[in-house]
Amino acid sequence: MDEMEVKLTKNGKRRWSVEQKLNILKELESGVHYAELCRKYNISNQLLYTWKRRMQGSGKEGLKYEGGVVPRSQYLTAVKRIEKLERVLGRKSLENDILKKVFEIKGMKLPEER
């Protein structure tokens, strides 16, 4: 069994390099079973699935970061949704301002906020 030197963080967690992750994923692609790789490198199968998903979604760049990496398509979808929600919020704010002005013109009091 190959020994890999893995860096440790201050709190004792292991830190795998991109090259190490790539080598492990290459072993997986060559036909080695998940469970065998997990035992060999003492990692959870969830971590292995996460590396594989990041590699498929973002390539080698996805393996560089420990968190917050999403596929480009998912990012673009989120940006479009944010823009749509901002437009809706703008319309609602405008409607609210118009209602306030109408109440002011009519000399009516706005309902109390809770």
Residue, then its C-alpha position, 0 to 999 in steps of 0.5 A: m500500500d502506498e503511503m501518502e504524506v497528508k498535511l494537517t491543519k491546526n486542529g488536526k484535520r487532514r488536508w489533501s493536495v489536489e494531486q493526491k485527490l486526483n491520484i485517488l480519483k484516477e484509482l477509482e476510475s481504473g476500477v478500484h472499488y469505493a470501499e477499498l479506496c476508503r479503507k486504503y486512505n482512511i477516508s469516508n466514502q462521502l468525502l470520495y463522492t464529494w471529490k468525484r462530484r467536484m471533479q465532474g462539475s468544475g474539473k481540477e479547479g473544483l478540487k482546489y477549494e474545500g467549500g463553496v464550489v458549485p458548477r458554473s451552470q448552477y451559479l448562472t441559474a442562481v444569478k438569473r434567479i437573484e436578478k428576477l427577485e431584485r426586479v420583483l422587489g423593486r416593483k413591490s417597493l414602487e407599489n408600496d410607495i404609491l399606496k403610501k402616497v395615496f393614503e397621504i393624499k386622501g388624508m388617511k392613516l396607514p395601518e399600524e405595523r405589528 
